């Protein structure tokens, strides 16, 4: 009887580890790498927008003097476009395609 109880306990512990602990570890790893990747992409986007601003300010004489605010407006509009495209892709994502495929 005691041996059966120990065997049952061992099977239960192994089942709990396989079905709950390991998937949670895998999910945590997925989330951490997703956050790190998002931070790198965001930092890269900020640097590209800053580079676009400096390019506009340095290359075109039209943007000096009373028109010095135009590069900022152009980069702000570009930033809004990038954010809109990113949001659209996140909302449109793979989940809807998978949902359609299962129907």
N, C-alpha and C positions, 0 to 999 in steps of 0.2 A: 504494500500500500504506500509506504513512504517513497519507494523508488518511483512509483507511478506519479506521485505528487511532484517529485523533483523533475521528472521528465516533462510533465505538463507545464511546470513553471519555466523550464528551459525553453520549451517550444513557444510559450507565450512571450517571454522576453525577446526571443529572436524575432518573432512576428512583429512585435511593437517596434523594435529597432529597424527592421526592414521596411515597414509600411508607414512609419511616422517620422522617425528621427532622420533617416537618410534622405527622404524627400525634402524635409525642412532644411537640411544642410545644403542640398543641391539648389533649392530655391534661394537660400541666403547667398550662395556663391553667384548665382545668376543676377540677383539684385545688386550686389556689390560691384560686379563688373559692369553692369548697366549704368550705375551711378558714376563710376570712374570714366566710362566712355562718354557719357553725357557731359561731364565736366570738361573733358578734353575738347569735345566738339564745340561746346559753348565758348570756351576760351579761344579756340581757333576762329570762330565766327566773330568774336569781338576784335581780335587782331586783324582779321580781314576788313572789317568795317572801319577800323582805325586807319588801316593802310589806304583804304579808298578815300577817306577824308584827307589824309596827308597828300595823296596823289592829286586830288582836286585842288587843294590849296597851293600846292607847289608848281603845278604844270600850267595852270591857266591864269594869265594876268587879269582876266575879266573878274575873277573872284577876289580881287584886292580892293580896298577902299570901301565904298558904300555897299558893295555886293558881297562882302566877306561872310555874310550869314548864309548865302546860298549853298555852299558845300555842306554845312550842317543840316540844312533842310533836305538836301539830296540823300545824304547818308541816313537821316532819320526815316525817310520814305523807303529807302532800301532795306533798312532794318525792319520796318513794319511788313514789307513784302516777304522777307525771309521768315519772320515769325508767323505770318499767315500761311505760307507754304508748309512750314514745319507743323503747325497745328492741323492743317488739312490732312497731311500725311499720317499724323498720329491718329486722328479720328477715323480716317479711311482705312487704316492699317490692315493687318493680316487677319484679324479676328472676324471681320465681316466676310472676307473671302472664304474662310474656313466654315463660317456659319452657312453661307450659300452652298458650299460644296456638300454639306451634310444633309441639306434638304432634298 
